[in-house]
Amino acid sequence: MWWARRTGSRRAVKGDSPPPQAFKALGDQALRRGDKAKAQRHYELAVKGNPRLGEDVFLKLGAIAFEDANTDVAAVLWRRALELNPDNSSLRTKIEQLGATVAT
């Protein structure tokens, strides 16, 4: 499989899926190229494979939604990131500025 060649893994079996971290990396690459739609798809696959992958994925998904003027979705995604890191005060402020309720 393509990801096995890139990572040097010899354990890949036909039908295996790439690890969630690979989807996150692909999302990061797509976002750097400005391809928000592809980045979003990769990030969604990453968190589907590992919901606790990290607040970073939810921050980026929220930013994509916000840039697309979808503030309700952005607030939901940023709240998910805040659940993973409740000490992120700048994120809490951003959510409050959107007028969304922040659970503590």
N, C-alpha and C positions, 0 to 999 in steps of 0.2 A: 504494500500500500504506500501511497505517496508520503504519508506522515511517518511511516516506519523508516523509509529511506532518509528522510530529513533528520530524524532524531536518532538514527542508528539502531533502532529497536529491531531485534530479530524475532520477536515474539508475535509479530503481527500475523493474523490469520485472516483469510479472505472473509469479508463480512464484518470484521472488527470496525468499530468507529474510532475516530481520533479521540484522544483524551480531551476533556473540557478545556484544559489549559491551551491546547492547540487552537481551539475555536476562539479563545480570548485573544491569542496572539494574532490570528487572522483578522479578527475584528479591529485590533489596534492598527494593523497594517492598512486595512481598508479605510479606517478613519483618517489616518495620516495622508492617504491619497485623496481624501475628500468624498469618498463613496460611503455616505451615511447609510444608505439602504443595505448595502452588503455588510457594513460594520454591525448594524442592528441585527441582521440575521445571524451573524456569527456570535455576537454577544448573547442572543437569546438561546442559541444552541449550547453555549458555554454554561449558562446558569441552569438550563434544563438538565445538563449532565451533572452539574455540581452546584446546587443552589447556594451553598456557603462559599462559593469561589472567592467572594470578596466584595467589599463595598465599591471598589473601583468600577466593576462592570455596571452596577446599578447607577453610579454617578454618570457614567458615559451614556448609558441608555436614557437617563433623565435629561442630559444635556441635548441629546439628539431630539428628543420629544419637545423640549423647550424651544430649540431652534426652529422646529417645524410648527411653532405656535400651539402646541398641544400641552398647555400648562397643567391640565388635570392629570394627564398621564405622567408628566414630569414630576409632579408632586408625589404621586403614588410610588414611582421608582426611587425618588430621593428619600421618601420615608422608609423604603425597604433598606436603602443604604444606611440610613440612620439607625435602623434596628440592629444592623451589624456593628455599627460604631456609634453608640449613643453620645460619645464625647466630642463628636464633630460639630462644634458650635457654629462654624461658618455655614455648614449645610443646614443646620437648624434655622439659622437666620434667613437663608435663602428660601426655605419652605415657608417660613412665616411671612416673608415679603410677598410670596405668591398668594397669601391669604388662606393657605391651607392649614388645617389643624395639625399640630404636632403632638403626637402621643409621647408621654414620658415614661 
